[in-house]
């Protein structure tokens, strides 16, 4: 049996909740902006008028509510999604394009800041007992399972660090191949661990407003788990709600293709787990594309304490065998 696990923000939220880790906010991405260090000098205040004037002008503040933060991000990404379909030479360097470039840089350092907190709290040892990591360990060890592919849109390195801690081998197709690993991890929106091969002087850090929407290929990126706070000109992340097919980042296209290959290989004996997907309307196109490439005969299980009614309707329409669980413990029995 092949298993595909498609994970949204709920996977990381579940790990944080199980370990009572309250210092990380994955729902309001601006809340900790005043605490994120500015890379050039290490002082707090990345999200400020001084460093991110366009984001600030559009309403991004550390005291934003979750809803206000989503509205700001949604406007920026919706605008840039459309701009990516146009000839860059014809576009003015307007506030939304400049805010997008600030957002990309800010999000990378926000999640690096979170990663540093979790490392200092020894979180990844504690998280080995979390419900989702126990589920993944059960799947990976089960003799019933031939392969496990995890497709996640999360930027953080929480899953990877827990897998390392649990001594579970995994492969990152096209980037960090391990042919002997049973588990493959696909991150089509990138990660804080997707870095350029070399860093430059952090004191020279600044937002690169001259960058186009075109980045390099996978040959320009490597996977690293240390020195993440250094200044890497190549940023391997796509902001939330961005549709990867619209962007000209060659590495995004290649990582996305590997995820589609995995989902397309399933048949009626295989299992799909949809873990913590919000099915936010601006993310739907990519999720729908993944689901459409899965065999109609595959068994599909959603794990979400607060399932989206529209998502349930989609899954019921696409798949003959669809189940919804509120907690991963119900699912672990499948692999015993």
Backbone bond lengths (Angstrom), bond angles and torsions (degrees), N, CA, C in turn:
res aa  C-N    CA-C-N  psi(-1)  N-CA   C-N-CA  omega(-1)  CA-C   N-CA-C  phi
1 X - - - 1.459 - - 1.522 110.75 -
2 X 1.344 115.25 133.73 1.455 120.57 171.75 1.529 108.80 -95.31
3 X 1.319 115.64 144.51 1.466 120.86 178.19 1.528 108.77 -125.21
4 X 1.332 115.73 132.23 1.459 122.23 172.29 1.521 108.11 -115.42
5 X 1.312 117.59 127.94 1.461 122.35 175.29 1.530 107.84 -115.17
6 X 1.333 116.41 114.32 1.461 121.51 178.00 1.526 107.10 -101.39
7 X 1.319 116.64 115.71 1.467 120.86 -170.29 1.518 111.88 -115.14
8 X 1.315 114.76 134.83 1.452 121.71 172.63 1.514 110.63 -104.73
9 X 1.324 115.39 -162.12 1.462 121.70 -178.40 1.528 111.56 -59.86
10 X 1.340 116.33 -24.97 1.456 120.17 -178.27 1.510 113.73 -61.34
11 X 1.339 118.05 -25.71 1.463 120.05 178.24 1.525 110.79 -64.88
12 X 1.325 116.21 -49.26 1.469 119.27 179.61 1.525 110.98 -68.66
13 X 1.334 117.13 -38.06 1.465 120.75 178.25 1.525 110.86 -61.77
14 X 1.328 117.00 -38.61 1.458 121.17 179.05 1.525 110.93 -63.94
15 X 1.327 117.32 -41.94 1.460 120.43 179.21 1.521 111.16 -64.22
16 X 1.323 116.74 -42.66 1.467 121.09 179.57 1.523 111.08 -64.47
17 X 1.341 115.99 -41.73 1.462 120.35 -179.04 1.523 111.67 -66.43
18 X 1.328 116.79 -43.38 1.461 120.43 -179.13 1.521 112.08 -62.86
19 X 1.329 116.51 -28.07 1.468 120.61 -177.66 1.536 112.38 -103.26
20 X 1.335 116.39 9.45 1.473 122.18 178.41 1.519 112.22 52.29
21 X 1.329 116.00 43.73 1.466 122.13 178.95 1.528 107.74 -93.94
22 X 1.337 116.73 107.44 1.469 120.95 -172.13 1.523 113.80 -101.93
23 X 1.326 117.96 -6.00 1.461 119.67 -174.72 1.515 114.89 -84.92
24 X 1.342 117.19 -0.35 1.461 122.21 -176.25 1.528 108.58 -115.89
25 X 1.330 117.51 125.97 1.462 121.29 178.14 1.522 109.04 -114.40
26 X 1.327 116.21 108.70 1.465 121.24 -179.47 1.523 112.36 -97.15
27 X 1.320 117.36 -0.87 1.461 121.25 -179.29 1.525 112.18 -100.32
28 X 1.320 116.41 -38.70 1.465 120.95 176.26 1.526 107.77 -109.02
29 X 1.315 116.32 99.40 1.467 120.81 -171.39 1.530 113.32 -77.34
30 X 1.314 117.82 -3.92 1.467 120.43 177.02 1.525 112.80 -103.69
31 X 1.312 117.70 -11.49 1.460 121.53 -171.92 1.528 113.27 -57.45
32 X 1.316 117.11 -40.29 1.474 120.95 -176.79 1.525 112.06 -98.78
33 X 1.350 116.64 13.29 1.462 120.42 -174.87 1.512 114.95 -59.00
34 X 1.338 117.00 -31.71 1.469 119.99 179.69 1.519 112.23 -73.92
35 X 1.332 117.15 -17.37 1.464 121.20 -179.22 1.523 112.97 -93.30
36 X 1.330 117.31 -17.33 1.474 120.68 -177.62 1.523 109.03 -71.45
37 X 1.342 118.16 125.75 1.468 119.89 -177.24 1.531 112.53 -68.88
38 X 1.324 115.45 142.97 1.461 121.39 170.55 1.529 107.10 -77.29
39 X 1.326 119.80 121.35 1.472 121.95 -170.04 1.527 114.74 -58.74
40 X 1.309 118.20 -28.93 1.463 120.14 -174.88 1.524 112.79 -66.70
41 X 1.345 116.95 -31.99 1.471 118.17 -178.12 1.527 113.19 -135.84
42 X 1.327 118.30 -2.72 1.457 121.23 176.45 1.512 115.45 78.85
43 X 1.332 118.52 4.34 1.459 120.56 -179.46 1.530 110.21 -82.85
44 X 1.344 118.24 144.66 1.464 120.62 179.20 1.532 111.01 -64.05
45 X 1.334 115.31 152.17 1.454 119.32 174.67 1.506 115.04 120.08
46 X 1.337 117.43 35.04 1.464 119.53 178.17 1.523 109.90 -58.67
47 X 1.340 115.92 -46.92 1.464 119.68 178.48 1.520 108.56 -84.51
48 X 1.319 115.39 92.81 1.463 122.28 -177.80 1.526 108.26 -152.48
49 X 1.317 115.69 166.00 1.467 119.02 177.64 1.525 110.50 -64.39
50 X 1.344 116.75 -34.83 1.466 119.91 -178.83 1.527 111.72 -62.61
51 X 1.329 116.91 -44.79 1.464 120.63 -171.90 1.535 113.64 -96.36
52 X 1.324 117.43 -29.43 1.473 121.11 -177.95 1.531 109.36 -131.40
53 X 1.334 118.51 64.99 1.467 120.62 -173.19 1.527 113.63 -63.29
54 X 1.318 117.74 -31.01 1.470 119.88 -178.45 1.525 111.34 -77.04
55 X 1.324 117.04 -43.06 1.458 119.55 172.93 1.523 110.78 -58.41
56 X 1.309 115.12 -42.98 1.472 121.08 -178.92 1.532 110.22 -61.92
57 X 1.317 116.18 -43.74 1.469 120.50 -179.01 1.526 111.63 -64.53
58 X 1.337 117.04 -28.24 1.459 120.53 179.30 1.528 112.68 -86.35
59 X 1.330 116.80 -0.21 1.464 120.38 173.63 1.506 116.04 108.48
60 X 1.333 119.05 5.51 1.469 121.20 178.80 1.524 109.63 -72.21
61 X 1.320 116.66 117.56 1.460 122.77 -179.20 1.533 109.20 -141.18
62 X 1.326 117.60 150.30 1.467 119.22 174.61 1.531 113.34 -62.20
63 X 1.333 117.68 -22.37 1.463 120.02 179.40 1.526 112.96 -95.63
64 X 1.328 117.61 12.89 1.467 121.10 174.44 1.523 110.38 -62.60
65 X 1.315 115.97 147.75 1.459 119.14 167.19 1.528 108.83 -75.09
66 X 1.321 116.04 167.36 1.467 120.77 177.33 1.526 110.32 -57.89
67 X 1.334 116.35 -42.66 1.457 121.40 -178.17 1.523 111.42 -66.06
68 X 1.325 116.94 -41.52 1.466 120.90 178.66 1.522 111.27 -64.89
69 X 1.334 116.35 -39.79 1.462 120.17 178.74 1.526 110.59 -63.38
70 X 1.338 117.32 -44.01 1.463 120.95 178.80 1.526 111.14 -61.68
71 X 1.329 117.16 -38.68 1.467 120.30 -179.41 1.523 110.94 -63.74
72 X 1.319 117.22 -42.19 1.467 120.74 178.86 1.530 109.97 -63.42
73 X 1.336 116.62 -48.38 1.462 120.50 -178.67 1.523 111.01 -63.73
74 X 1.326 116.48 -40.92 1.461 120.27 -178.39 1.526 111.40 -63.01
75 X 1.324 116.96 -42.06 1.469 119.95 178.83 1.521 111.09 -62.54
76 X 1.316 116.51 -44.10 1.463 120.44 -178.51 1.523 110.70 -63.43
77 X 1.339 116.43 -48.96 1.455 119.89 -174.99 1.523 111.44 -70.64
78 X 1.330 117.21 -36.53 1.462 119.63 176.88 1.525 110.35 -61.33
79 X 1.329 116.89 -42.48 1.459 121.02 178.94 1.527 111.28 -64.40
80 X 1.332 116.25 -44.33 1.464 119.88 -176.61 1.530 110.96 -72.77
81 X 1.351 117.69 -34.00 1.466 119.43 174.50 1.522 111.14 -54.71
82 X 1.339 115.71 -41.89 1.466 119.87 178.80 1.525 111.01 -70.55
83 X 1.332 117.16 -41.25 1.468 120.65 -178.92 1.521 112.13 -63.45
84 X 1.331 116.34 -29.89 1.463 119.92 -179.54 1.528 112.60 -67.23
85 X 1.320 116.24 -16.22 1.456 120.08 177.98 1.530 111.71 -87.13
86 X 1.323 116.52 -8.20 1.466 121.59 -177.05 1.523 110.90 -101.99
87 X 1.317 115.66 165.12 1.460 122.20 174.13 1.530 108.11 -70.16
88 X 1.359 117.93 118.13 1.468 119.49 -177.95 1.529 113.33 -54.58
89 X 1.331 117.56 -29.67 1.469 120.86 -177.99 1.524 111.95 -67.48
90 X 1.334 116.66 -18.44 1.462 119.62 -177.83 1.525 112.80 -93.14
91 X 1.341 117.55 -4.62 1.456 120.87 -172.98 1.520 112.01 -94.51
92 X 1.321 115.87 139.99 1.453 120.98 170.39 1.527 109.00 -77.95
93 X 1.317 116.19 152.20 1.463 121.38 179.63 1.527 108.38 -84.56
94 X 1.338 116.36 71.26 1.456 121.64 -173.83 1.507 113.66 -83.20
95 X 1.317 115.28 -179.33 1.461 121.39 -172.93 1.526 112.35 -63.94
96 X 1.347 118.10 -36.53 1.459 119.43 -177.54 1.519 111.55 -72.61
97 X 1.320 117.49 -35.22 1.461 120.48 177.48 1.521 110.29 -68.85
98 X 1.319 116.90 -42.07 1.465 119.81 178.43 1.535 110.93 -68.74
99 X 1.333 116.61 -37.24 1.467 119.69 177.62 1.528 110.73 -65.23
100 X 1.335 116.67 -35.96 1.468 120.93 177.45 1.526 109.98 -59.90
101 X 1.324 117.42 -43.92 1.461 120.58 -178.09 1.534 110.95 -68.21
102 X 1.329 116.71 -34.17 1.464 119.95 173.07 1.524 110.89 -66.50
103 X 1.344 116.48 -40.83 1.462 121.37 -178.05 1.524 111.35 -63.71
104 X 1.337 117.62 -44.40 1.467 121.34 178.81 1.528 110.23 -56.56
105 X 1.312 116.32 -48.60 1.461 120.73 -177.66 1.530 111.04 -67.66
106 X 1.336 115.88 -44.13 1.465 119.95 -179.91 1.520 111.96 -60.04
107 X 1.337 116.98 -45.28 1.462 119.94 -177.16 1.519 111.97 -63.54
108 X 1.317 116.39 -37.51 1.465 117.85 178.26 1.525 110.37 -59.84
109 X 1.326 116.35 -48.07 1.466 119.08 -176.49 1.523 112.17 -75.58
110 X 1.341 118.44 -24.72 1.462 120.69 172.90 1.527 109.92 -62.92
111 X 1.331 117.28 -47.72 1.454 120.01 -177.43 1.526 112.31 -74.13
112 X 1.316 117.90 -26.89 1.469 120.27 170.95 1.528 109.72 -66.97
113 X 1.322 116.41 -40.94 1.474 121.83 176.38 1.531 110.24 -59.73
114 X 1.333 117.29 -45.55 1.463 121.04 176.45 1.527 111.14 -61.31
115 X 1.324 116.62 -41.94 1.463 121.10 -179.35 1.525 110.80 -61.04
116 X 1.327 116.58 -40.86 1.469 120.48 178.35 1.528 111.43 -63.19
117 X 1.337 116.50 -40.23 1.469 120.62 178.08 1.528 110.33 -61.94
118 X 1.328 116.64 -46.77 1.460 120.83 -177.87 1.521 111.85 -65.50
119 X 1.325 117.04 -37.55 1.471 120.02 176.71 1.525 110.83 -64.94
120 X 1.317 116.89 -42.99 1.471 120.01 -178.67 1.521 111.82 -68.70
121 X 1.342 117.13 -26.96 1.475 121.55 177.95 1.523 112.77 -86.22
122 X 1.333 117.56 1.25 1.464 121.96 -177.03 1.529 110.86 57.06
123 X 1.326 114.79 36.12 1.464 121.45 -174.57 1.519 112.89 -62.87
124 X 1.307 117.73 -37.96 1.468 120.50 -169.49 1.524 112.76 -70.54
125 X 1.312 118.00 -26.01 1.466 120.13 171.36 1.517 109.79 -70.33
126 X 1.353 116.10 -43.82 1.469 119.81 -179.71 1.523 111.10 -64.73
127 X 1.336 116.56 -35.92 1.466 120.92 -175.33 1.518 113.06 -71.01
128 X 1.337 117.96 -10.91 1.466 119.85 178.02 1.529 111.28 -62.65
129 X 1.338 117.01 -21.72 1.458 120.95 178.00 1.512 113.84 -94.56
130 X 1.337 117.27 4.32 1.466 120.02 -179.40 1.522 110.40 -71.04
131 X 1.316 115.84 156.32 1.465 120.37 -173.99 1.523 112.17 -62.80
132 X 1.318 118.14 -39.37 1.472 119.53 -176.87 1.521 111.11 -73.19
133 X 1.318 118.54 -36.27 1.470 119.98 177.53 1.527 109.97 -69.52
134 X 1.327 117.96 -37.27 1.462 119.99 174.69 1.525 111.01 -60.97
135 X 1.340 116.55 -39.91 1.462 120.31 178.03 1.524 110.87 -62.67
136 X 1.329 117.13 -46.17 1.463 121.01 -179.29 1.529 110.67 -64.30
137 X 1.317 117.02 -39.52 1.470 119.76 177.54 1.526 110.92 -62.91
138 X 1.331 116.48 -41.16 1.465 120.19 178.60 1.525 111.25 -62.70
139 X 1.339 116.19 -43.75 1.463 120.07 -179.46 1.521 110.40 -64.15
140 X 1.320 116.42 -45.77 1.464 121.00 -175.70 1.527 111.60 -65.23
141 X 1.334 116.88 -32.91 1.465 120.65 -177.34 1.522 112.99 -88.78
142 X 1.340 117.31 -14.50 1.459 120.36 -173.62 1.530 111.50 -66.89
143 X 1.343 117.36 130.36 1.471 119.64 175.95 1.528 112.47 -68.54
144 X 1.331 117.17 -14.49 1.465 120.94 178.12 1.526 111.87 -74.19
145 X 1.343 116.45 -19.59 1.465 121.55 -170.70 1.525 110.25 -103.09
146 X 1.323 115.70 123.98 1.463 121.23 177.66 1.524 111.89 -85.52
147 X 1.324 116.46 -36.32 1.467 120.42 -179.09 1.515 109.83 -154.15
148 X 1.318 115.62 150.08 1.460 122.71 176.51 1.523 108.32 -128.44
149 X 1.332 116.66 119.22 1.461 121.83 174.64 1.521 108.46 -111.10
150 X 1.330 116.34 126.91 1.464 121.51 177.02 1.525 108.01 -110.66
151 X 1.331 115.67 121.99 1.461 121.97 176.07 1.521 106.76 -108.77
152 X 1.318 117.30 115.33 1.461 120.22 -178.52 1.517 110.39 -130.34
153 X 1.330 114.80 140.34 1.460 121.18 177.87 1.529 111.10 -95.57
154 X 1.336 117.84 8.54 1.465 122.14 -176.80 1.525 111.26 -80.59
155 X 1.329 115.56 141.45 1.470 121.09 179.24 1.525 112.62 -82.87
156 X 1.318 117.08 -28.09 1.458 120.39 -172.24 1.527 111.22 -67.96
157 X 1.325 114.64 166.76 1.465 120.82 -179.97 1.523 111.07 -107.29
158 X 1.334 116.86 22.35 1.465 120.39 -175.86 1.522 112.05 -61.28
159 X 1.318 116.94 -46.46 1.458 120.00 -178.64 1.518 110.66 -64.81
160 X 1.337 117.11 -46.68 1.459 120.42 -178.22 1.528 111.62 -61.24
161 X 1.323 116.43 -42.49 1.465 119.11 -178.71 1.534 110.91 -67.65
162 X 1.330 117.54 -35.10 1.463 119.89 176.64 1.531 111.06 -68.71
163 X 1.316 116.93 -38.41 1.469 119.86 177.15 1.526 110.77 -63.05
164 X 1.335 116.11 -41.18 1.470 119.49 175.94 1.531 109.91 -61.75
165 X 1.339 116.35 -44.22 1.464 121.16 -177.90 1.530 110.76 -62.81
166 X 1.342 116.10 -36.63 1.466 121.21 -179.59 1.528 112.23 -83.99
167 X 1.332 117.10 -0.56 1.467 123.28 -178.89 1.526 111.70 58.58
168 X 1.338 115.14 40.22 1.461 121.89 174.64 1.523 108.11 -99.11
169 X 1.295 116.66 119.84 1.466 120.47 179.69 1.520 109.63 -71.93
170 X 1.321 115.68 141.82 1.458 119.31 175.68 1.523 109.60 -147.44
171 X 1.317 113.88 156.11 1.457 121.79 -179.67 1.527 108.92 -114.14
172 X 1.326 116.95 144.86 1.458 121.98 170.77 1.523 106.14 -113.31
173 X 1.352 117.12 98.43 1.472 120.15 -173.83 1.518 112.88 -53.17
174 X 1.325 114.64 138.04 1.464 125.09 178.65 1.533 113.24 75.82
175 X 1.349 117.55 -11.66 1.468 119.33 -176.84 1.532 112.83 -126.52
176 X 1.310 115.91 -50.58 1.464 120.80 -179.22 1.511 109.84 -131.81
177 X 1.319 116.50 71.54 1.458 122.24 -172.99 1.535 111.05 -71.89
178 X 1.333 114.68 136.77 1.459 122.07 170.49 1.523 105.95 -139.14
179 X 1.314 117.17 96.48 1.462 122.45 -173.08 1.526 112.20 -63.60
180 X 1.327 117.22 -22.45 1.465 119.85 -178.74 1.524 112.45 -85.73
181 X 1.321 117.76 -8.35 1.462 121.04 -176.75 1.524 110.94 -79.25
182 X 1.317 115.61 140.68 1.465 122.05 176.19 1.522 110.91 -81.13
183 X 1.319 116.27 -25.85 1.465 122.87 -174.61 1.526 109.91 -104.16
184 X 1.326 116.47 130.58 1.469 122.37 174.21 1.520 108.72 -118.39
185 X 1.328 116.46 136.25 1.462 122.58 -177.43 1.523 109.61 -115.33
186 X 1.333 116.38 123.65 1.461 122.92 -179.69 1.527 108.57 -115.08
187 X 1.347 117.27 128.40 1.468 121.02 -179.48 1.535 108.99 -127.49
188 X 1.350 117.11 81.04 1.466 120.28 -173.39 1.522 115.40 -68.60
189 X 1.322 118.57 -13.10 1.461 120.55 173.63 1.522 111.68 -100.63
190 X 1.329 115.97 6.17 1.458 119.62 177.07 1.520 112.42 86.83
191 X 1.325 114.90 -169.86 1.461 120.85 -173.00 1.520 109.36 -164.52
192 X 1.326 115.78 158.77 1.466 119.26 173.31 1.519 110.67 -65.14
193 X 1.333 117.27 -17.64 1.466 120.64 179.76 1.526 112.62 -86.80
194 X 1.344 117.64 -5.87 1.465 121.73 175.60 1.529 107.28 -87.35
195 X 1.316 116.92 103.33 1.470 121.66 -172.90 1.524 110.41 -127.36
196 X 1.322 115.02 160.98 1.446 119.72 170.39 1.522 110.09 -67.25
197 X 1.315 115.84 164.13 1.467 119.52 -176.82 1.528 112.15 -70.10
198 X 1.306 117.16 -28.44 1.462 120.17 -178.93 1.523 109.97 -133.32
199 X 1.317 115.70 148.41 1.458 121.69 176.02 1.523 109.50 -100.38
200 X 1.327 115.49 164.09 1.463 120.91 175.80 1.526 108.20 -120.18
201 X 1.300 115.63 171.97 1.462 122.04 -176.40 1.532 110.79 -54.51
202 X 1.334 116.89 121.08 1.465 120.68 -178.32 1.520 112.27 -63.65
203 X 1.314 117.67 -29.75 1.469 119.82 -179.35 1.522 111.68 -65.43
204 X 1.330 116.99 -16.22 1.461 121.33 179.06 1.539 111.46 -95.02
205 X 1.341 117.08 7.51 1.463 119.50 -176.05 1.529 111.97 -62.98
206 X 1.329 115.29 137.99 1.456 122.21 172.32 1.527 108.45 -158.13
207 X 1.319 116.53 160.32 1.456 120.48 175.36 1.516 108.55 -68.32
208 X 1.336 116.12 130.54 1.463 120.52 -178.29 1.529 109.55 -91.15
209 X 1.328 115.89 89.22 1.464 120.47 -178.58 1.531 112.14 -75.03
210 X 1.301 117.81 -17.34 1.463 120.46 -178.10 1.523 112.89 -83.76
211 X 1.345 117.42 -9.14 1.461 120.63 -178.57 1.521 110.84 -64.68
212 X 1.333 116.24 139.75 1.457 121.80 174.29 1.531 108.44 -85.65
213 X 1.333 117.02 178.66 1.450 121.10 177.55 1.524 111.17 -82.39
214 X 1.315 117.20 16.32 1.455 121.85 -179.13 1.523 109.02 -113.51
215 X 1.325 116.04 122.89 1.450 120.88 175.93 1.526 108.14 -113.25
216 X 1.321 115.46 -177.42 1.454 119.90 -176.18 1.512 112.99 -81.62
217 X 1.322 115.02 -173.20 1.453 121.79 178.04 1.517 111.21 -91.77
218 X 1.329 115.30 -175.42 1.455 119.63 -178.57 1.521 112.62 -65.06
219 X 1.310 117.73 -23.08 1.466 120.11 177.27 1.523 112.03 -65.24
220 X 1.333 116.22 -19.33 1.468 120.51 -179.68 1.523 112.51 -90.15
221 X 1.343 116.85 -2.68 1.463 121.70 -175.24 1.522 109.84 -120.91
222 X 1.318 115.76 146.13 1.460 121.11 169.94 1.524 108.62 -131.96
223 X 1.329 116.40 164.48 1.455 121.91 176.82 1.519 108.31 -97.02
224 X 1.328 115.88 128.19 1.460 119.40 176.01 1.521 109.46 -140.47
225 X 1.326 115.31 150.63 1.460 121.28 -178.67 1.527 111.79 -121.10
226 X 1.307 116.83 4.32 1.460 120.07 175.45 1.528 109.29 -130.73
227 X 1.298 115.84 165.24 1.470 122.70 -179.44 1.538 111.62 55.47
228 X 1.328 116.68 35.94 1.459 120.01 -176.46 1.524 112.71 -72.00
229 X 1.312 117.63 -21.26 1.465 120.17 -178.56 1.530 112.56 -82.13
230 X 1.330 117.20 -2.92 1.463 118.90 179.13 1.528 110.69 -71.60
231 X 1.306 115.79 169.60 1.466 122.72 -173.42 1.527 109.95 -92.17
232 X 1.348 115.84 101.09 1.461 121.43 178.33 1.532 108.82 -105.97
233 X 1.315 117.43 115.40 1.474 119.30 -179.44 1.522 113.11 -58.04
234 X 1.330 116.65 -31.05 1.461 121.09 178.21 1.524 109.01 -87.56
235 X 1.334 117.95 119.79 1.465 122.67 -179.08 1.521 108.79 -109.59
236 X 1.335 117.15 114.57 1.464 121.61 -176.03 1.509 112.77 -94.58
237 X 1.336 116.83 57.73 1.461 121.49 178.84 1.517 110.51 -142.35
238 X 1.327 115.49 143.55 1.453 123.35 173.03 1.522 107.14 -112.03
239 X 1.344 119.76 126.77 1.471 121.04 -175.71 1.517 113.01 -59.99
240 X 1.355 116.69 158.61 1.455 120.33 -178.96 1.519 110.99 -58.68
241 X 1.318 116.14 146.14 1.472 123.64 178.69 1.511 113.01 74.05
242 X 1.337 117.80 5.54 1.459 119.56 175.82 1.515 110.44 -82.75
243 X 1.318 117.18 135.98 1.464 120.91 177.90 1.523 108.14 -90.79
244 X 1.336 116.12 114.85 1.458 119.97 -170.13 1.520 113.03 -60.78
245 X 1.344 117.73 -31.37 1.458 118.65 -176.98 1.523 112.40 -68.78
246 X 1.330 117.34 -19.11 1.467 120.14 179.89 1.524 112.04 -80.87
247 X 1.334 115.97 -20.48 1.451 119.68 -173.46 1.520 110.83 -90.67
248 X 1.306 116.14 150.47 1.450 121.01 -176.72 1.533 112.38 -95.21
249 X 1.351 116.52 11.41 1.458 120.28 175.93 1.528 108.28 -65.18
250 X 1.288 117.93 114.79 1.462 119.38 -176.62 1.525 111.77 -66.00
251 X 1.331 117.48 -33.66 1.459 119.42 -179.18 1.535 110.57 -66.33
252 X 1.331 117.70 -35.27 1.463 120.52 177.99 1.520 110.12 -61.41
253 X 1.324 116.00 -46.01 1.447 120.48 -178.49 1.527 111.27 -59.92
254 X 1.340 116.59 -41.12 1.457 120.70 -177.29 1.534 111.69 -70.39
255 X 1.331 117.24 -40.91 1.466 120.28 178.34 1.525 110.07 -67.90
256 X 1.322 116.67 -40.70 1.461 120.99 178.11 1.531 110.61 -61.71
257 X 1.315 117.38 -42.79 1.469 121.13 179.49 1.527 111.43 -59.88
258 X 1.335 117.41 -38.03 1.466 119.94 179.90 1.522 110.97 -67.31
259 X 1.344 117.33 -34.48 1.460 120.87 177.10 1.526 110.88 -67.98
260 X 1.334 116.55 -41.69 1.460 120.74 179.17 1.531 110.76 -65.05
261 X 1.319 117.53 -38.71 1.459 120.98 177.08 1.527 110.90 -59.20
262 X 1.329 116.14 -40.85 1.466 120.08 -179.32 1.524 111.19 -66.14
263 X 1.336 117.27 -45.73 1.463 119.68 -178.43 1.527 111.65 -68.90
264 X 1.316 117.17 -32.49 1.464 121.03 -177.89 1.522 112.80 -72.65
265 X 1.324 117.26 -14.48 1.470 120.44 -175.30 1.528 113.27 -87.28
266 X 1.340 117.81 -2.12 1.463 120.86 -175.19 1.530 111.88 -78.34
267 X 1.341 115.37 152.66 1.469 119.84 172.87 1.530 108.78 -133.37
268 X 1.330 116.57 -164.02 1.464 119.95 -170.48 1.524 114.04 -73.91
269 X 1.326 118.73 -5.94 1.463 120.89 177.04 1.530 111.87 -96.93
270 X 1.319 117.15 1.23 1.459 121.21 -170.87 1.531 111.99 -104.15
271 X 1.337 115.14 168.38 1.465 121.55 -172.45 1.515 110.79 -127.63
272 X 1.333 115.86 136.84 1.462 122.84 175.32 1.522 108.16 -117.40
273 X 1.332 116.39 127.96 1.462 122.10 176.40 1.524 107.89 -112.79
274 X 1.314 116.81 123.35 1.464 122.85 178.31 1.521 107.18 -105.62
275 X 1.332 116.11 105.48 1.469 120.19 -168.07 1.525 110.87 -110.16
276 X 1.338 115.31 113.25 1.459 120.46 171.21 1.513 114.97 63.53
277 X 1.342 117.33 37.33 1.466 121.30 178.11 1.520 109.44 -88.00
278 X 1.317 117.06 126.16 1.470 120.46 -178.73 1.527 111.59 -80.45
279 X 1.330 117.02 -26.42 1.466 122.99 -176.91 1.531 110.55 57.84
280 X 1.338 114.09 39.44 1.468 120.51 174.10 1.528 108.05 -58.56
281 X 1.329 117.71 142.17 1.469 120.06 -167.49 1.522 113.70 -59.53
282 X 1.336 118.37 -30.87 1.461 118.99 -179.92 1.521 113.24 -80.14
283 X 1.334 117.20 -9.58 1.468 121.39 176.43 1.522 112.38 -98.38
284 X 1.307 117.61 -7.15 1.461 120.88 -166.83 1.521 113.71 -65.12
285 X 1.310 117.15 -35.11 1.464 118.91 -174.04 1.518 111.30 -60.62
286 X 1.330 117.29 -44.00 1.462 120.35 -179.09 1.530 111.61 -68.82
287 X 1.332 116.73 -42.00 1.461 119.72 178.51 1.521 110.23 -64.35
288 X 1.338 116.54 -43.20 1.468 120.13 177.93 1.529 111.06 -59.38
289 X 1.330 116.49 -38.92 1.462 119.91 -178.97 1.527 110.91 -66.28
290 X 1.342 116.58 -40.71 1.462 119.83 175.93 1.525 110.91 -61.39
291 X 1.342 116.43 -47.53 1.460 120.92 -177.54 1.522 111.52 -64.10
292 X 1.330 116.83 -38.30 1.464 120.77 -177.63 1.523 112.01 -65.59
293 X 1.337 117.31 -22.90 1.457 121.28 -179.26 1.527 113.11 -90.04
294 X 1.335 116.22 1.10 1.467 121.10 179.60 1.524 108.97 -93.94
295 X 1.328 116.70 141.53 1.459 121.50 179.11 1.524 111.05 -55.32
296 X 1.332 116.14 137.36 1.466 121.10 177.89 1.531 111.32 -63.43
297 X 1.345 116.95 -20.92 1.459 121.02 -177.73 1.527 113.17 -89.71
298 X 1.318 118.21 -9.17 1.461 120.56 -179.49 1.531 110.31 -65.73
299 X 1.324 116.25 149.75 1.459 120.76 175.15 1.525 108.26 -83.34
300 X 1.313 116.73 129.75 1.468 121.47 -175.45 1.526 109.17 -122.61
301 X 1.322 115.95 128.86 1.460 122.02 -179.37 1.523 108.81 -127.97
302 X 1.309 116.28 127.00 1.462 121.72 175.38 1.521 109.02 -100.12
303 X 1.325 116.39 134.32 1.470 121.70 175.69 1.525 107.44 -116.55
304 X 1.319 115.82 111.18 1.465 120.25 -177.20 1.528 108.63 -164.61
305 X 1.339 117.97 122.17 1.469 119.20 178.55 1.523 112.94 -68.14
306 X 1.332 116.48 -20.13 1.465 121.13 179.66 1.526 108.69 -132.30
307 X 1.332 117.76 72.69 1.470 120.28 -174.56 1.518 112.59 -64.92
308 X 1.327 114.63 144.76 1.456 122.12 176.43 1.531 109.01 -79.59
309 X 1.324 116.94 126.46 1.465 120.21 -175.79 1.525 111.89 -63.78
310 X 1.334 117.31 -37.81 1.460 120.62 178.54 1.527 110.66 -66.06
311 X 1.335 116.12 -37.85 1.464 120.11 178.63 1.521 110.55 -65.91
312 X 1.323 116.98 -41.45 1.460 120.51 175.68 1.530 110.92 -58.08
313 X 1.328 116.04 -42.88 1.464 120.28 -179.38 1.526 111.15 -62.54
314 X 1.332 116.57 -40.81 1.464 121.32 178.83 1.529 110.37 -63.03
315 X 1.334 116.47 -47.49 1.468 120.26 -177.07 1.534 111.57 -66.25
316 X 1.322 116.36 -38.40 1.469 119.63 177.35 1.528 111.27 -63.96
317 X 1.319 116.32 -31.75 1.466 120.64 -178.77 1.528 111.73 -79.70
318 X 1.328 117.01 -31.68 1.464 120.37 -176.08 1.521 113.73 -85.86
319 X 1.345 117.05 -33.73 1.462 119.50 -168.44 1.524 111.69 -123.54
320 X 1.330 114.99 140.34 1.460 120.60 -179.90 1.531 111.58 -75.70
321 X 1.339 115.92 -29.59 1.464 120.30 -179.69 1.527 108.71 -118.52
322 X 1.334 115.50 96.81 1.463 120.53 -178.42 1.528 109.13 -129.03
323 X 1.334 115.17 131.28 1.465 121.53 178.83 1.533 108.52 -131.09
324 X 1.322 115.73 154.28 1.465 120.80 178.85 1.517 108.90 -129.91
325 X 1.339 116.08 123.21 1.458 122.17 178.13 1.526 109.10 -115.15
326 X 1.315 115.53 149.40 1.467 119.14 179.15 1.521 112.05 -91.21
327 X 1.349 117.84 -13.37 1.465 120.96 -175.99 1.527 109.60 -148.25
328 X 1.330 118.44 142.48 1.473 120.63 -177.77 1.519 114.66 -66.46
329 X 1.336 118.23 -18.44 1.463 119.53 -179.99 1.526 110.72 -60.40
330 X 1.334 117.08 -33.49 1.461 120.64 178.10 1.522 111.21 -62.55
331 X 1.318 116.42 -31.45 1.461 121.98 -175.54 1.523 112.95 -82.61
332 X 1.331 117.42 -25.41 1.469 120.97 -175.60 1.527 111.48 -61.04
333 X 1.334 117.36 -28.36 1.466 120.67 -178.30 1.527 111.49 -63.30
334 X 1.331 117.34 -24.91 1.464 121.15 -179.80 1.527 111.16 -62.80
335 X 1.330 116.60 -28.77 1.467 120.68 -172.18 1.518 113.07 -105.79
336 X 1.328 116.90 5.74 1.462 120.04 178.91 1.532 111.07 -78.41
